[in-house]
Amino acid sequence: MAAPVYTMVEMAKVYCLNVYKYLKYLLEHLPEILMSDACLAKLALWAQGVTEVCSGTME
């Protein structure tokens, strides 16, 4: 179970996102187990809303 989380953390670093902010963003925006592909696409590391909210390094 740790491998997917580790992958998300490392990918967030690649996209220069604040890891804490990104993981928090995911947890806040994953209210349902069954989500459409369009909803999941909005949570992708490269999605505009994600980069705006989660950019920057760890403080």
JOWO-V199754 format. One record per residue. N is the residue number from 1. RES is the residue in three letters. D_FIRST is the distance of its C-alpha to the first C-alpha in whole Angstrom. Layout:
# JOWO-V199754
N_RES_D_FIRST, N_RES_D_FIRST
This chain:
# JOWO-V199754
1_MET_0, 2_ALA_4, 3_ALA_6, 4_PRO_6, 5_VAL_7, 6_TYR_9, 7_THR_11, 8_MET_12, 9_VAL_13, 10_GLU_15, 11_MET_16, 12_ALA_18, 13_LYS_20, 14_VAL_21, 15_TYR_22, 16_CYS_24, 17_LEU_22, 18_ASN_22, 19_VAL_18, 20_TYR_18, 21_LYS_20, 22_TYR_18, 23_LEU_15, 24_LYS_18, 25_TYR_19, 26_LEU_16, 27_LEU_16, 28_GLU_20, 29_HIS_20, 30_LEU_17, 31_PRO_19, 32_GLU_19, 33_ILE_16, 34_LEU_19, 35_MET_20, 36_SER_23, 37_ASP_22, 38_ALA_25, 39_CYS_23, 40_LEU_20, 41_ALA_22, 42_LYS_23, 43_LEU_20, 44_ALA_20, 45_LEU_20, 46_TRP_23, 47_ALA_25, 48_GLN_28, 49_GLY_27, 50_VAL_23, 51_THR_25, 52_GLU_28, 53_VAL_26, 54_CYS_23, 55_SER_26, 56_GLY_27, 57_THR_25, 58_MET_24, 59_GLU_27
